[in-house]
Amino acid sequence: MAPSFGWWGSKEAAHRGTPVVVKMENPNWSIAARPPRAAARKGGRGKNAKQITWVLLLKAHRAAGCLTGLASAVRRRVAAGRTDSDAGSAAPEESPVLRSRFYSFIRAFLVLSLLLLLVEVAAYFEGWHLAAPDLHGLFDSIYSRWVSFRAAYLAPPLQFLADACVVLFLVQSLDRLILCVGCFWIHFKKIKPVPKQPLLPQDLESGAGSAHFPMVLVQIPMCNEREVYQQSIAAVCNLDWPRSNFLVQVLDDSDDPETQALIKEEVEKWQQSGAQIVYRHRVIREGYKAGNLKSAMSCGYVEDYEFVAIFDADFQPAPDFLKRTIPHFKDNEEVGLVQARWSFVNKDENLLTRLQNINLCFHFEVEQQVNGVFINFFGFNGTAGVWRIKALEDSGGWMERTTVEDMDIAVRAHLKGWKFVFLNDVECQCELPESYEAYRKQQHRWHSGPMQLFRLCLPDIIRSKIEFWKKANLIFLFFLLRKLILPFYSFTLFCIILPMTMFVPEAELPAWVVCYVPATMSFLNILPAPRSFPFIVPYLLFENTMSVTKFNAMISGLFQLGSAYEWVVTKKSGRSSEGDLISLVHKEATPAVQQRGGSAPNLDSIAKEQSLPNKASKKKKHNRIYRKELALAFLLLTAAARSLLSAQGIHFYFLLFQGISFLLVGLDLIGEQVE
């Protein structure tokens, strides 16, 4: 039976027509109709206008229902969400005035664009866009003067700024293209770092001494990370290395007493199984991660060790990690760091993790590998790396002056002449942030810290005794181009200048800047992750959306604003611990584990603990409302509406989809909700 519509008139309902049967259980709204006799005589091929009307009406009704449901869901999400200015969401050291200044600028720009859109719409319907308006009326005169003003005073500086950003965009694109060519050459020539004396598998069985297995200190810094502490401690304690030759330091900065007790209990379990592991806790958390590592290196027994391996709390090194990294130091006294690649256990969890995976695959496969092969320098990733302790001490040790202590120590070691080795074939599993809130805070720290560091170490770079080309690489490529110019032009060009050119059409951006070059760069970025090709368009839009956060962070770090010193531990989900620990229960002990005496305590109880719901840890999840992203969404959508009046096709589609991307992110509709 066909559904009844309240707006369907009784006269139409009384009109006799072809009876139609609608199968409502069919999601495709299939129509079963009895053809009239006349049509039946013609083979049943006749089309009835009434049938088409019903189909269109039913599809319109379904679409209206979907839109109504979507609008209702968005209203509920906005009503239940928390804005990024709510109490408790900002860093304690960040001033509310500094936080709202950037948003106020965007909001003012949005209001101005709405007013200009109203003026342009009125001008369009009056026909002023086709010819010069008559000066008989007041509004005609005002609009004519506005057109003359924007052409004489607004268009030239806007066009100059657009051209400058386009030049920066092309320079950065050229840099990325050169990196891709270098990566292609590495794969074509099969170039990879090879240790001078590789460690043979039979060395461990033959009982080789410390000449083959030097003393290694393994550090696991953590802070309130109860979701992942078990898996990281278990993975490190199961490293395939003589137990007498490595010591594990669990550096716990947790301020939650319950989390401290759990971590300490886990360390005691491994101590009872024979593992050399110690628990360290700082009462005063000064210097964050850098202060934690610096405090651990001050222990007296550290002088007995030659190397130090660092793993964050969510990292799980493979058992052969040390056997594949330590040999690169052998007979190569200039090597100060060996960095391994990251792999991600939750890269397919949601759209946000898929997009992060694209970025990080390019970072490791292209940036780190090319820089490691050709110039022996790259930024230390803070984890999954092995340092020569002598290199750390020679570079001044860990410093708490920035939020990127890993990049800080890498730059200072490079200035001292130490070389770095990147191993693209050695992977260490970890987690990606699954919520946009966690990812945004991580990116803020990663983009404000380099600007802090650049201000502090620029005099040291200039005074250093390294070659001139290395100084130029550090200043112009490593810092300025990849850390400052990239977020600057991404935000300025695509989020400010492009919308402004819609309201000041005398200044324009060519289509190849808006579409073709960004699409080419996105294609190059996605090459190291070929399975992610279906997400190339969301990746391009999301990267422009993230430029707001990166630009804000860059400005904060460059000018020492309050948010530049914000350090928030990235929220972990602990998804990798469940499957790994349960699989260890059912897996037979390997010979290496048997040799170490079965060093996996109480795996049955751990697996049960992972599988049972923890009522105490359950917290209500909520979404956040990001005001800057929402304001930019409406700004871009307003500019898209204005572009229709100028019949700019490619600009309209870019602004429309970019505005929708900002809207989705602003409503926190990407990734998991935060707790």
C-alpha positions as CSV (number, residue, x, y, z in Angstrom):
1,M,0.0,0.0,0.0
2,A,1.3,3.4,-0.9
3,P,2.1,5.8,1.9
4,S,-0.2,8.7,2.5
5,F,1.2,12.2,2.3
6,G,-0.6,15.0,4.2
7,W,0.2,17.4,1.4
8,W,-1.3,15.2,-1.2
9,G,-4.6,16.8,-2.3
10,S,-7.9,14.8,-2.1
11,K,-8.7,15.8,-5.8
12,E,-5.6,14.0,-6.9
13,A,-6.3,11.1,-4.7
14,A,-9.8,10.8,-6.2
15,H,-8.5,10.8,-9.8
16,R,-8.5,7.4,-11.3
17,G,-5.2,6.3,-12.7
18,T,-3.1,3.2,-13.0
19,P,-3.0,1.3,-9.7
20,V,0.5,1.2,-8.3
21,V,1.9,-1.3,-5.7
22,V,4.9,-0.1,-3.7
23,K,7.0,-2.7,-2.0
24,M,8.1,-0.7,1.1
25,E,10.5,-3.5,2.3
26,N,12.6,-2.9,-0.8
27,P,15.2,-0.2,-0.1
28,N,15.3,0.6,-3.8
29,W,11.7,1.5,-3.8
30,S,10.9,-0.9,-6.6
31,I,7.6,-0.4,-8.4
32,A,5.2,-3.2,-9.4
33,A,2.5,-1.8,-11.7
34,R,-0.3,-3.4,-13.6
35,P,-0.1,-2.0,-17.1
36,P,-3.3,-0.8,-18.8
37,R,-4.8,-2.8,-21.6
38,A,-3.6,-0.4,-24.3
39,A,-0.1,-0.6,-23.0
40,A,-0.4,-4.4,-22.7
41,R,-1.3,-4.6,-26.3
42,K,2.0,-2.8,-27.2
43,G,4.1,-5.3,-25.2
44,G,3.9,-3.5,-21.9
45,R,6.5,-1.0,-22.8
46,G,4.4,2.1,-22.3
47,K,5.5,4.6,-19.7
48,N,2.9,6.1,-17.4
49,A,3.5,9.7,-16.2
50,K,1.8,8.9,-12.9
51,Q,4.3,6.1,-12.2
52,I,7.2,8.4,-12.7
53,T,5.6,11.0,-10.5
54,W,5.1,8.5,-7.7
55,V,8.7,7.3,-8.0
56,L,10.0,10.9,-7.8
57,L,7.8,11.7,-4.9
58,L,8.8,8.6,-2.9
59,K,12.5,9.3,-3.6
60,A,12.0,12.9,-2.5
61,H,10.3,11.7,0.6
62,R,13.1,9.3,1.4
63,A,15.7,12.0,0.8
64,A,13.8,14.5,3.0
65,G,13.7,11.9,5.7
66,C,17.4,11.3,5.5
67,L,18.2,15.0,5.6
68,T,15.8,15.4,8.5
69,G,17.5,12.6,10.4
70,L,20.9,14.0,9.6
71,A,19.9,17.5,10.8
72,S,18.4,16.0,14.0
73,A,21.6,14.1,14.6
74,V,23.7,17.2,14.1
75,R,21.5,19.2,16.4
76,R,21.8,16.6,19.1
77,R,25.6,16.4,18.6
78,V,25.9,20.2,18.9
79,A,23.6,20.3,22.0
80,A,25.6,17.6,23.7
81,G,29.1,18.8,22.6
82,R,31.6,20.8,24.4
83,T,33.3,23.7,22.7
84,D,37.1,24.0,22.6
85,S,36.8,27.0,24.9
86,D,35.1,25.2,27.8
87,A,36.7,25.1,31.2
88,G,39.2,22.3,31.5
89,S,39.9,22.0,27.8
90,A,42.6,24.6,27.6
91,A,46.0,24.2,29.0
92,P,46.5,25.7,32.4
93,E,49.3,27.9,31.2
94,E,47.4,29.2,28.2
95,S,45.7,32.5,28.4
96,P,42.0,32.6,27.3
97,V,42.7,35.9,25.5
98,L,45.4,34.2,23.4
99,R,43.2,31.3,22.6
100,S,40.3,33.4,21.4
101,R,42.3,36.0,19.4
102,F,42.7,33.7,16.4
103,Y,39.0,32.7,16.5
104,S,37.9,36.3,16.8
105,F,39.9,37.2,13.6
106,I,38.2,34.3,11.7
107,R,34.8,35.3,13.0
108,A,35.2,38.9,11.9
109,F,36.3,37.7,8.5
110,L,33.2,35.5,8.3
111,V,30.8,38.3,9.2
112,L,32.5,40.6,6.5
113,S,32.2,37.8,3.9
114,L,28.4,37.4,4.7
115,L,27.8,41.1,4.2
116,L,29.7,41.1,0.9
117,L,27.8,38.1,-0.2
118,L,24.5,39.9,0.4
119,V,25.8,42.9,-1.6
120,E,26.9,40.7,-4.5
121,V,23.7,38.8,-4.6
122,A,21.7,42.0,-4.8
123,A,24.1,43.3,-7.5
124,Y,23.7,40.0,-9.4
125,F,19.9,40.3,-9.5
126,E,20.1,44.0,-10.5
127,G,22.3,43.0,-13.4
128,W,25.3,45.2,-12.2
129,H,27.7,42.4,-12.9
130,L,27.0,42.6,-16.6
131,A,27.4,46.4,-17.1
132,A,28.3,49.4,-15.1
133,P,25.4,50.4,-12.9
134,D,23.5,53.7,-13.4
135,L,24.4,56.3,-10.9
136,H,20.8,57.5,-10.4
137,G,20.2,55.6,-7.2
138,L,22.0,55.6,-3.9
139,F,22.8,51.9,-3.8
140,D,23.9,52.1,-7.4
141,S,26.4,54.7,-6.5
142,I,27.6,52.9,-3.4
143,Y,28.2,49.6,-5.4
144,S,30.0,51.4,-8.1
145,R,32.4,53.1,-5.7
146,W,32.9,49.7,-3.9
147,V,33.9,48.1,-7.2
148,S,36.3,50.9,-8.0
149,F,37.8,50.8,-4.4
150,R,38.4,47.0,-4.4
151,A,39.9,47.2,-7.9
152,A,42.3,50.0,-7.0
153,Y,43.2,49.3,-3.4
154,L,42.2,45.7,-2.4
155,A,43.1,43.7,-5.5
156,P,46.8,44.6,-5.9
157,P,47.9,43.7,-2.4
158,L,45.7,40.6,-2.4
159,Q,47.2,39.5,-5.7
160,F,50.7,40.2,-4.5
161,L,50.0,38.1,-1.4
162,A,48.5,35.3,-3.5
163,D,51.5,35.3,-5.9
164,A,53.9,35.1,-2.9
165,C,52.0,32.2,-1.4
166,V,51.9,30.5,-4.8
167,V,55.7,30.8,-5.1
168,L,56.1,29.3,-1.6
169,F,53.7,26.6,-2.6
170,L,55.7,25.7,-5.7
171,V,59.0,25.7,-3.8
172,Q,57.6,23.4,-1.2
173,S,56.1,21.2,-3.9
174,L,59.5,21.1,-5.6
175,D,61.2,20.0,-2.4
176,R,58.6,17.2,-2.0
177,L,59.2,16.1,-5.6
178,I,62.9,16.0,-5.1
179,L,62.4,13.8,-2.0
180,C,60.2,11.5,-4.0
181,V,62.9,11.2,-6.7
182,G,65.4,10.4,-4.0
183,C,63.2,7.7,-2.6
184,F,62.7,6.3,-6.1
185,W,66.5,6.2,-6.6
186,I,67.0,4.4,-3.3
187,H,64.5,1.7,-4.3
188,F,65.8,1.5,-7.9
189,K,69.4,1.0,-6.7
190,K,68.3,-1.0,-3.7
191,I,70.3,1.2,-1.3
192,K,70.0,0.3,2.4
193,P,72.2,0.8,5.4
194,V,74.3,-2.3,6.0
195,P,76.3,-2.9,9.2
196,K,80.0,-3.5,8.8
197,Q,79.8,-6.6,11.1
198,P,76.3,-8.0,11.1
199,L,75.2,-10.0,14.1
200,L,74.7,-13.6,13.0
201,P,71.8,-15.6,14.4
202,Q,74.1,-18.3,15.8
203,D,76.0,-15.7,17.9
204,L,73.4,-15.9,20.7
205,E,73.4,-19.7,20.7
206,S,77.2,-19.9,20.7
207,G,77.3,-17.8,23.9
208,A,79.3,-14.9,22.5
209,G,80.5,-12.3,24.9
210,S,80.0,-8.6,25.3
211,A,82.0,-7.9,22.1
212,H,78.9,-9.0,20.1
213,F,76.3,-7.9,22.7
214,P,77.3,-4.6,24.3
215,M,75.5,-3.3,27.3
216,V,72.2,-1.7,26.4
217,L,69.9,0.4,28.6
218,V,66.2,0.3,27.6
219,Q,63.9,3.1,28.7
220,I,60.1,3.2,28.7
221,P,58.9,6.7,29.7
222,M,55.2,6.8,30.5
223,C,52.6,9.0,32.2
224,N,49.1,7.8,33.2
225,E,49.0,5.2,30.3
226,R,47.3,2.3,32.0
227,E,45.9,1.1,28.7
228,V,49.2,0.1,27.2
229,Y,51.8,-0.3,30.0
230,Q,51.5,-4.1,30.0
231,Q,52.2,-4.7,26.3
232,S,55.2,-2.3,26.2
233,I,56.8,-3.9,29.3
234,A,56.2,-7.4,28.0
235,A,57.6,-6.6,24.6
236,V,60.8,-5.0,26.0
237,C,61.4,-7.8,28.5
238,N,61.2,-10.3,25.7
239,L,63.9,-8.7,23.6
240,D,66.3,-11.3,22.2
241,W,69.4,-10.1,24.0
242,P,71.4,-11.6,26.8
243,R,69.7,-10.7,30.0
244,S,73.0,-9.8,31.7
245,N,73.7,-7.2,29.0
246,F,70.5,-5.1,29.1
247,L,68.5,-3.3,31.8
248,V,65.0,-2.0,31.5
249,Q,64.0,1.3,33.1
250,V,60.3,1.9,33.5
251,L,60.1,5.7,33.9
252,D,56.7,6.4,35.4
253,D,55.5,10.0,35.6
254,S,51.9,9.1,36.5
255,D,50.1,11.2,39.0
256,D,47.3,8.7,39.4
257,P,48.0,6.4,42.4
258,E,46.1,3.5,41.0
259,T,48.0,3.6,37.7
260,Q,51.3,3.9,39.7
261,A,50.4,0.8,41.7
262,L,49.5,-1.2,38.5
263,I,52.7,-0.4,36.7
264,K,54.8,-1.1,39.8
265,E,53.1,-4.4,40.3
266,E,53.7,-5.3,36.6
267,V,57.4,-4.5,37.0
268,E,57.6,-6.7,40.1
269,K,56.1,-9.6,38.2
270,W,58.9,-9.4,35.6
271,Q,61.5,-9.0,38.2
272,Q,60.4,-12.3,39.8
273,S,60.6,-14.0,36.4
274,G,64.3,-13.0,36.1
275,A,64.1,-9.9,34.0
276,Q,66.5,-7.0,34.8
277,I,64.0,-4.2,35.2
278,V,63.6,-1.3,37.6
279,Y,60.8,1.0,38.4
280,R,61.4,4.8,38.7
281,H,58.8,7.4,39.7
282,R,59.2,11.1,39.9
283,V,57.1,13.0,42.4
284,I,57.6,16.3,40.7
285,R,57.0,16.1,36.9
286,E,59.4,18.8,35.8
287,G,60.3,19.0,32.1
288,Y,57.8,16.4,31.0
289,K,59.4,13.6,28.9
290,A,62.7,15.4,28.6
291,G,63.0,15.8,32.4
292,N,62.0,12.2,32.9
293,L,64.7,10.9,30.6
294,K,67.3,13.4,32.0
295,S,66.5,12.1,35.5
296,A,66.9,8.5,34.5
297,M,70.3,9.2,32.8
298,S,71.6,10.6,36.0
299,C,71.6,7.2,37.7
300,G,75.1,6.0,38.7
301,Y,74.8,2.6,36.9
302,V,74.2,4.3,33.5
303,E,77.9,4.7,33.0
304,D,78.2,0.9,32.7
305,Y,76.1,0.9,29.5
306,E,77.1,1.9,26.0
307,F,73.7,2.4,24.3
308,V,70.2,3.4,25.3
309,A,67.1,2.4,23.5
310,I,63.9,4.4,24.0
311,F,60.3,3.2,23.5
312,D,57.2,5.1,24.3
313,A,54.5,3.4,26.3
314,D,52.5,2.2,23.3
315,F,55.4,0.8,21.3
316,Q,56.1,-2.9,21.0
317,P,59.5,-3.7,19.6
318,A,60.0,-7.1,17.9
319,P,62.2,-9.6,19.8
320,D,65.1,-9.1,17.3
321,F,65.0,-5.2,17.5
322,L,68.3,-4.8,19.2
323,K,70.0,-7.5,17.1
324,R,69.0,-5.5,13.9
325,T,69.9,-2.0,15.2
326,I,73.0,-2.3,17.5
327,P,75.3,-3.8,14.8
328,H,75.1,-0.5,12.9
329,F,77.2,1.0,15.6
330,K,79.9,-1.6,15.4
331,D,83.2,-0.2,14.0
332,N,81.4,3.0,13.1
333,E,82.2,5.4,15.8
334,E,80.6,8.4,14.0
335,V,77.1,6.9,14.2
336,G,75.2,8.4,17.1
337,L,71.6,7.3,16.4
338,V,69.9,4.4,14.7
339,Q,66.2,5.0,14.1
340,A,63.6,2.4,13.2
341,R,60.3,2.9,11.4
342,W,56.9,2.9,13.0
343,S,54.0,0.6,12.0
344,F,50.5,1.0,13.3
345,V,48.2,-1.6,14.7
346,N,45.1,0.5,14.3
347,K,45.7,2.2,11.0
348,D,42.4,0.8,9.6
349,E,40.3,1.7,12.7
350,N,38.5,4.8,11.3
351,L,39.0,7.5,8.6
352,L,41.2,9.6,10.9
353,T,43.7,6.8,11.4
354,R,43.7,6.0,7.7
355,L,44.6,9.6,6.9
356,Q,47.3,9.7,9.6
357,N,48.8,6.5,8.2
358,I,49.2,8.2,4.8
359,N,51.1,11.1,6.3
360,L,53.4,9.0,8.5
361,C,54.1,6.5,5.7
362,F,55.4,9.3,3.6
363,H,57.4,10.7,6.5
364,F,59.2,7.5,7.1
365,E,59.4,6.0,3.6
366,V,60.4,9.3,1.9
367,E,61.6,12.0,4.3
368,Q,63.5,10.0,6.9
369,Q,64.9,7.4,4.5
370,V,66.1,10.0,1.9
371,N,67.7,12.3,4.6
372,G,69.3,9.3,6.3
373,V,70.8,7.9,3.1
374,F,72.1,11.1,1.5
375,I,72.9,13.5,4.4
376,N,73.0,11.2,7.5
377,F,70.7,13.5,9.4
378,F,67.0,13.6,10.2
379,G,64.8,14.4,13.2
380,F,64.8,11.8,15.9
381,N,61.2,10.5,16.3
382,G,61.5,10.4,20.1
383,T,61.0,6.6,20.3
384,A,61.9,3.3,18.5
385,G,65.5,4.5,18.3
386,V,68.9,3.6,19.8
387,W,71.4,6.3,20.9
388,R,75.0,6.0,21.6
389,I,75.2,7.3,25.2
390,K,78.5,9.1,24.3
391,A,76.7,11.0,21.6
392,L,73.9,12.1,24.1
393,E,76.5,13.3,26.6
394,D,78.6,15.0,23.9
395,S,75.5,16.9,22.7
396,G,74.6,18.2,26.1
397,G,72.0,15.6,27.1
398,W,68.3,16.0,27.4
399,M,67.0,19.6,27.7
400,E,63.5,20.7,28.8
401,R,63.5,24.0,26.9
402,T,61.0,22.9,24.2
403,T,58.2,20.4,23.8
404,V,60.2,18.5,21.1
405,E,63.1,17.2,23.1
406,D,63.7,14.6,20.4
407,M,64.3,17.1,17.6
408,D,66.3,19.2,20.0
409,I,68.8,16.5,20.8
410,A,69.0,15.5,17.2
411,V,69.9,19.0,16.0
412,R,72.5,19.4,18.7
413,A,74.1,16.0,17.9
414,H,74.2,16.9,14.2
415,L,76.0,20.1,15.0
416,K,78.6,18.0,16.9
417,G,79.2,15.9,13.8
418,W,77.3,12.7,14.7
419,K,75.7,10.7,11.9
420,F,72.3,9.1,11.9
421,V,71.1,5.8,10.4
422,F,67.5,5.2,9.4
423,L,66.3,1.6,9.0
424,N,63.2,1.5,6.9
425,D,63.0,-2.3,7.1
426,V,63.0,-2.4,10.9
427,E,59.5,-1.7,12.2
428,C,58.1,-1.1,15.7
429,Q,54.4,-1.3,16.3
430,C,52.5,1.5,18.0
431,E,49.1,3.2,18.0
432,L,47.7,6.2,16.2
433,P,45.4,8.6,18.0
434,E,41.8,7.6,17.2
435,S,40.0,10.8,18.3
436,Y,40.4,14.2,16.6
437,E,40.9,15.8,20.0
438,A,44.0,13.7,20.8
439,Y,45.3,14.1,17.2
440,R,44.8,17.9,17.3
441,K,46.8,18.2,20.6
442,Q,49.5,16.0,19.3
443,Q,49.9,18.0,16.1
444,H,49.9,21.3,18.1
445,R,52.8,20.1,20.1
446,W,54.6,18.7,17.0
447,H,54.3,22.1,15.2
448,S,54.8,24.6,18.0
449,G,57.9,22.9,19.3
450,P,60.1,23.2,16.2
451,M,59.5,26.9,16.1
452,Q,60.5,27.2,19.7
453,L,63.6,25.2,18.9
454,F,64.4,27.3,15.8
455,R,64.5,30.5,17.8
456,L,66.8,28.9,20.4
457,C,69.3,27.0,18.2
458,L,69.6,29.5,15.3
459,P,72.7,31.2,16.9
460,D,74.3,27.8,17.6
461,I,73.7,26.7,14.0
462,I,75.3,29.8,12.6
463,R,78.4,29.5,15.0
464,S,78.8,25.8,14.5
465,K,81.8,24.3,12.6
466,I,79.8,22.0,10.3
467,E,79.9,22.6,6.5
468,F,78.0,25.5,5.0
469,W,75.6,23.3,3.0
470,K,74.6,21.5,6.2
471,K,73.9,24.8,7.9
472,A,71.8,25.8,4.9
473,N,69.9,22.5,5.0
474,L,69.1,23.0,8.7
475,I,68.0,26.6,8.4
476,F,66.2,26.7,5.1
477,L,64.9,23.2,4.5
478,F,64.6,21.5,7.9
479,F,63.2,24.5,9.8
480,L,61.9,27.2,7.5
481,L,60.5,25.3,4.5
482,R,59.1,22.2,6.2
483,K,58.2,23.6,9.6
484,L,57.3,27.2,9.0
485,I,56.4,27.8,5.3
486,L,54.3,24.7,4.9
487,P,51.7,25.5,7.5
488,F,51.8,29.2,6.6
489,Y,50.9,28.9,3.0
490,S,48.5,26.0,3.5
491,F,46.3,28.1,5.8
492,T,46.9,31.4,4.1
493,L,46.5,30.3,0.5
494,F,43.6,27.9,0.7
495,C,41.6,29.2,3.8
496,I,42.1,33.0,3.5
497,I,43.3,34.1,0.1
498,L,41.1,31.8,-2.0
499,P,37.9,32.8,-0.3
500,M,38.9,36.5,-0.5
501,T,39.4,36.2,-4.3
502,M,35.8,35.3,-4.6
503,F,34.8,38.6,-3.1
504,V,37.6,40.5,-4.9
505,P,37.4,38.9,-8.3
506,E,40.0,41.4,-9.7
507,A,42.6,39.2,-7.9
508,E,42.5,35.6,-8.9
509,L,44.1,32.2,-8.4
510,P,44.5,30.0,-11.4
511,A,42.9,26.6,-11.5
512,W,46.2,24.7,-11.5
513,V,47.0,26.2,-8.1
514,V,43.6,25.2,-6.7
515,C,43.3,21.8,-8.2
516,Y,46.1,20.3,-10.3
517,V,49.2,20.9,-8.2
518,P,47.6,19.9,-4.8
519,A,46.2,16.8,-6.4
520,T,49.6,15.9,-7.8
521,M,51.2,16.5,-4.4
522,S,48.6,14.3,-2.7
523,F,49.2,11.6,-5.2
524,L,53.0,11.7,-4.4
525,N,52.2,11.7,-0.6
526,I,50.0,8.6,-1.0
527,L,52.5,6.5,-3.0
528,P,54.2,5.0,0.1
529,A,50.7,3.7,1.2
530,P,49.2,2.4,-2.0
531,R,46.2,0.8,-0.3
532,S,45.1,4.2,0.7
533,F,44.5,5.5,-2.9
534,P,40.7,5.5,-2.4
535,F,41.2,8.1,0.3
536,I,43.2,10.6,-1.8
537,V,40.4,13.2,-1.9
538,P,39.6,13.1,1.8
539,Y,43.3,13.2,2.5
540,L,43.7,16.4,0.4
541,L,40.7,18.1,2.1
542,F,41.8,17.0,5.6
543,E,45.3,18.2,5.2
544,N,43.9,21.7,4.4
545,T,41.6,21.4,7.4
546,M,44.5,20.6,9.7
547,S,46.4,23.7,8.5
548,V,44.4,25.7,11.0
549,T,45.8,23.8,13.9
550,K,49.3,23.7,12.5
551,F,49.3,27.4,11.6
552,N,48.1,28.3,15.1
553,A,50.7,26.1,16.7
554,M,53.5,27.5,14.4
555,I,52.6,31.1,15.4
556,S,52.4,30.1,19.1
557,G,55.9,28.6,19.0
558,L,57.4,31.3,17.0
559,F,56.2,34.1,19.2
560,Q,56.3,32.2,22.5
561,L,52.6,32.4,23.2
562,G,51.1,30.4,26.1
563,S,49.9,27.4,24.1
564,A,53.5,26.8,22.8
565,Y,54.3,25.2,26.1
566,E,51.3,22.9,26.2
567,W,52.2,19.2,26.7
568,V,49.3,16.7,26.7
569,V,50.0,13.0,26.7
570,T,48.4,11.5,23.6
571,K,45.4,9.3,24.5
572,K,46.0,5.6,23.9
573,S,43.2,3.0,23.3
574,G,45.3,-0.1,24.1
575,R,43.7,-2.0,21.2
576,S,46.9,-3.8,20.4
577,S,47.3,-5.2,23.9
578,E,44.1,-7.4,23.7
579,G,44.9,-9.5,20.7
580,D,48.6,-9.7,21.5
581,L,48.3,-10.9,25.1
582,I,45.5,-13.4,24.3
583,S,47.5,-14.8,21.4
584,L,50.5,-15.3,23.7
585,V,48.3,-17.5,26.0
586,H,47.5,-19.9,23.2
587,K,50.9,-19.8,21.5
588,E,53.5,-22.3,22.4
589,A,56.7,-21.0,23.9
590,T,59.4,-20.3,21.4
591,P,62.9,-21.6,21.8
592,A,64.1,-18.1,22.6
593,V,61.5,-17.7,25.4
594,Q,62.4,-21.2,26.7
595,Q,66.0,-20.2,26.8
596,R,65.1,-17.2,29.0
597,G,63.1,-19.3,31.3
598,G,59.6,-18.5,30.0
599,S,59.7,-14.8,30.8
600,A,55.9,-14.0,30.4
601,P,54.4,-14.0,33.9
602,N,50.6,-14.6,34.4
603,L,49.5,-14.2,30.8
604,D,46.3,-16.0,31.6
605,S,45.3,-13.5,34.2
606,I,46.4,-10.6,31.9
607,A,44.3,-11.9,29.1
608,K,41.3,-12.3,31.3
609,E,41.8,-8.8,32.6
610,Q,41.9,-7.4,29.1
611,S,38.8,-9.3,28.0
612,L,36.6,-8.4,31.0
613,P,35.0,-4.9,31.0
614,N,36.5,-2.6,33.5
615,K,33.6,-0.7,35.0
616,A,35.9,1.7,36.9
617,S,37.6,2.8,33.7
618,K,34.4,3.4,31.8
619,K,33.7,7.1,31.2
620,K,31.0,8.9,29.3
621,K,32.1,9.8,25.8
622,H,31.3,13.1,24.3
623,N,32.1,15.1,21.2
624,R,33.7,18.5,21.0
625,I,32.7,21.5,19.0
626,Y,35.6,23.3,17.4
627,R,34.7,27.0,16.8
628,K,37.6,27.9,14.6
629,E,36.9,25.0,12.2
630,L,33.2,25.8,12.2
631,A,33.8,29.5,11.5
632,L,36.1,28.6,8.6
633,A,33.5,26.1,7.3
634,F,30.8,28.8,7.0
635,L,33.4,31.2,5.5
636,L,34.3,28.7,2.8
637,L,30.7,27.8,2.1
638,T,29.9,31.5,1.8
639,A,32.8,31.9,-0.7
640,A,31.5,28.9,-2.6
641,A,28.1,30.6,-2.9
642,R,29.8,33.7,-4.2
643,S,31.8,31.8,-6.7
644,L,28.5,30.6,-8.3
645,L,27.8,34.2,-9.3
646,S,31.1,34.3,-11.2
647,A,30.6,30.9,-12.8
648,Q,34.0,29.6,-11.4
649,G,33.5,25.9,-11.6
650,I,36.6,24.4,-10.1
651,H,36.8,27.0,-7.4
652,F,33.2,26.4,-6.4
653,Y,33.7,22.6,-6.0
654,F,36.9,23.1,-4.1
655,L,35.4,25.6,-1.7
656,L,32.3,23.5,-1.3
657,F,34.0,20.3,-0.4
658,Q,36.6,22.1,1.7
659,G,33.9,23.8,3.6
660,I,32.1,20.5,4.2
661,S,35.4,19.0,5.4
662,F,35.8,21.9,7.9
663,L,32.2,21.4,9.0
664,L,32.7,17.7,9.7
665,V,35.8,18.3,11.7
666,G,34.3,21.3,13.5
667,L,31.4,19.0,14.7
668,D,33.9,16.3,15.6
669,L,32.4,13.8,13.1
670,I,35.7,12.3,12.3
671,G,37.4,9.7,14.5
672,E,36.3,8.4,17.8
673,Q,34.7,10.5,20.5
674,V,36.8,11.5,23.5
675,E,36.3,10.4,27.1
